[in-house]
Amino acid sequence: MVNRRELNPESSPRAAFGARVRRWREDRGWSQEDLAGKVEYSSQHISAIETARKPPTLSFSRKLDLVFGTGDTADSFEREWRDMRHGSLLEGFPEYVGYEGRAAEIRLYEVGVIPGLLQTSEYASVLAGSAVKRGAVTADQASERVALVAERQAALVRTPPPWVFVVLDESCIRRPIGGPAIMEAQLARLVEFAALPNSVLQVAPFDMGERRPFNLPITVLTLSDRSLLSYAESAQRGHLERDNTFVLPMLSAYHQLQAESHSPAESVAMISQLRKGIL
């Protein structure tokens, strides 16, 4: 076979996925053109997947499951895609993302960095690239993290859109990430978000001092049935809490945080003033 590129399936999750596609295809005696016709993708796309030059997508994985008859099984390509996609994410976070995508109301408090739902792709890329330099994730995993940020942001424009309440500690907008151009664009994104009809953006200033009820990031979701859940992270894992005994006090503390923070107009003015200093 001419120009056949051999990969070590153990070199990366993407390589393992591609090697498995090739193996299942060849076991059936199909050419890349044969499989391409069945999944309605080009043969060039099949080649790129099998040689790990292109990451698989959820849609492509589901097409493979239909063609190979592996849907709804422990060996499904969709399951392998999800394991691969979430392999670098904190335990508990993928489950949270599922709830976030269908929440009626999202309440966020963040310290130090802009939350993923509001990040520009450039800002997200700098953070992911830093994780690669530290050896925390691979380059492929970093790319997948950036792609996941974009996918999560689609929740903000679905119909009907969720209400999104965001309180940023002042450190989020003052901490430089990626240089002046990236920070200016990121602050501009915050101003755009604040103008949305389904958003409330506030800054918790440094001078709140001890009146700030949270020292760590926190998220509270209201689902369509009005049930509540909270999400918080430690260094080791993320934790979803559904028991109202614990979630309701957190929601009350969030309302106190909003009351003590700058108003939306004051917050936008602060962000705009910072932009002037960057430009």
N, C-alpha and C positions, 0 to 999 in steps of 0.2 A: 504494500500500500504506500503510495507516494506522499511525502510530506506529512506523514502521520506524527503528531506531536504527543509524546508520552509524558504523563504527569504522575507525580507521586501523590496518591490520594490522601496521604497523611500530612502533606505539606500545608494544607489550609482547608477550611470547611468548603470554600468555593471549589477547590480542586477535587475534593471528595464528591461533591454534588455532580460535577462535570464527568468524573470517571464513572459514576453510577449511571448517568444518562447514557454514556457510550456503551457501557456493559449491557444494559437492558436493551438498547437498540440493536447491538450486534447479536445478542442472544436470539433475537427474532429474525435475524438475517436482513435487517433493514439498512438501507443507506441513509446518509444524512438528509438526502433529498426526500426519501420515503417518509422519514419522521417529520420533516418540515411540512410536508403536505398534510399530514394527519393533525398536527397541532396548529396549523395555519400561521407558521412563522417561516422566515427564509432559511435556506440551508446555511447561509453565512451566520445567522443567529445561532443555529444549532452548533456549528463549529466553534463559535466564540464561547458558548456555554461549556462545551465538552473540553475546551482547552483552558478554561478559567480566565479567559480574557474579558468576559462580561459576566456580571453577577445575575443570577436568575431572579425573576420577579414572582410575586404571588400568583399573578394571572398565568404565567408560563408554567409554574409548578402545578397548578390545577389542571391545565391542559394535559400535562404529562400523566397525571393521575387518571384522567379520562381515557387516554390512549393505552396506558399500561394496565388499567384496571386496579390501581392501587389506592383509589380514593377511600376515605373512612377506614383506613387500616393503620396499624402501628408503623408500617413501612412506607407510608404515603410520602410523595415528594413535597406536598404542602407542609407536612410536619417537619421534614428535614429542613425546608426553607425557613420555617419559623424558629427551629432550634438554632440554625445558623445565624439568622437575623438577630436573635435576642441573646446570642451566646456571650456578648460582651456587656450586656446590660445588667444592672444590679438586680439581684433576686427580688421578685415582687413588683418590679417596675412594668414588665410587659402586661401583667394583669391589670395594673392601674391604667395603662394606656387604653385598654379595652373599655373601661368605664368612662374615662375622660372623653372618648370619641362619641359617646351618646348621652353625656350629662346635659341637664337642662341649665344648670348654673355651675360655674367653676370659680372658686375663690383661691387665689394664690398669694402667698407671702414668700419673698425670696431675699436672701442675703448674699452679697458679694458678686453675683453674676446675674445677667438678665435671664429670666426663665425661658425654657425651650420654646414655649408657645409664642414668644415675642422676639425670638432671635432672628437676625438676618442670616442668610446662608454663609456669608463671609465670617460673621462673628462665630457661628457654630463651627465652621471649619477650623478657625484658629484654636478653639477649645479642644476639638478633636485631635488636631495636629499636635497640640501640647501633650495630650495623653499618649500619642504614639512616641514622642520623644522621651517620655518618662518610662516607656516600655509597658504601660498599663494595657494598651490594646494594639492590635496590628493595624496596618494601613487599611486593609479591607474592612475591618471592624469600625475604624474611624469613618470611612465613607458611608457605611451603613448607618452609623449614628447621625450623620448629617442628613441623610435621606429620611430617617425617621422623624427628625425635627420638622421637615417639610410636610410629611404625611400627617403629623399631629396637627399642624396648623390648618389643615383642610377642615378640621372640626369647627373652626371659627366662621366658616362661610357656608356651612351646610344649611339646609332649609328644614325647619326654622333654626336660626343660629342660637347658640347658648348665650346666656348672660355671662360675661367674664369680668370678674372683679380682681384687680391686681394691686397689691401694695408692695412697693419696692423699697427695701432699705436704701438709704442714701448711698451706701457703698456700691450698690449695683450700677448706678449711673456715673459714679466718680472713679471706679476702678478701670484703668486703661487696659483694653484688650485689643491686641492686633494693630495698634497704631492709630493716628488721628483720623485717617480716612474711614477706617472700619468703625471706629467709635462714633464718628459724625453720622454715618449712615444708620448705625444702630439707634442712636438717639432720635434720628428722624423717623425711624420705624415706630418708636414709642409714641411720638407725637401723632402719627397717623393712626395708631391703634386707639389712642385716647379720643379721637374724633369719631370712632365708630358708634353707631346708635345702640349697640349691645355691649358696650364696654364702660368700665369705670377704672381709671388709673390714678393711683395716689402714691406719693413718696413719703416714707416715714423718715423724717429728718434726724440727723445725729443728735440734735438737742432734745429729742424725746427722752433720752437717757433711760432711767429705770422705769419709765412709764410704758416702755415697749414690752408687750406681753410675751413675745416670742423671741428666742435667741437663735432658733434654727428655722429653716424653711418649713412651710406647712401648706397643705392643700386640703380643701374641703369641697366635695362634690355634692350637688343636689341632683338626683336622678329624676327621670320623667314622672315616676310615681311618688315623688317628693321624699323618698328615703334619702338618708345621708350616709356618706362615708368619708373618712379622712385618710390621707396618705402622708407618711413622713419617712425619712431615711436616716439610717445610721451609716457608719463607714462600711458595714458588712452587708446590709440588706435593706430593702424597702418594706414597709409594713402598712397594710390596709386595715382600717378599723371600721367596722360596721355597727358596733354596739353604741346606741345613742347615749348610754350612760357616760361614755367617753367622748363621743363626737360633739354632743350639744354644748358642753363646757368649752370645747375648742372653738365652736362657732360663736359663742358669746364673746370669747377673748378676741376673735377676729373682728367682731363688730366694735369692740373697744379700741382695737388697733386702728380701724378706719376713722373712728371719731377723733383720735389723737393725731392722726397724720395730716399732712397738708391736704387741702381741698383739691379736687381735680384741676381746677383752674390754676391754683398756686403750684401744683406739681408740674403742669405743662410749662408754666413760666420758668420754673427752676431748670427744667430740661432744656428749654430754648436758650436760656442764659448760658448753660454749659456748652451748647452747640456754638454759640458765638465765640467762646473762648477757644474752641477747637479749629474753627474755620480760619 
